[in-house]
Amino acid sequence: QVQLVESGGGLVQAGGSLRLSCAASGSIFSINAVGWYRQAPGKQRELVATITKTGSLNYADSVKGRFTISKDNAKNMVYLQMNDLAPEDTAVYYCNADITYYSGGGHYSSRGYWGQGTQVTVSS
């Protein structure tokens, strides 16, 4: 069983910073593409940033220059450094990862996983 657990959310004033972490655990063979998404009240979940297995980065226009996604393959960790936060960044932030895992009988499978989310609130 594979799990993703986010941490690092909280309440911060506008202009402040937070660092979100996403820990992957379980029978993981490899973590492929990973990403951070967010969902504000009454809005659809949207992509914030992604990083591929080879390290290619992609950011939503609204966070470019302020947020940085990174990963530590050895620790199965993904991070989102968020600087210069604004009230419009308030949302529940979710980690998503495409993971190859050992499924038994000498076989490996891949599928996407979501974490439970962590709340980020930015006050003005």
Buried (B, 14 or more C-beta within 10 A) or exposed (E): EBEBEBEBBEEBEEEBEBBBBBBBEEEBEEBBBBBBBBBBEEEEBEBBBBBBBEEEEBBBEEBEEBBBBBBEEEEBBBBBBBBEBBEEBBBBBBBBBBBBBBEEEEEEEEEEBEBEBBEBBBEE
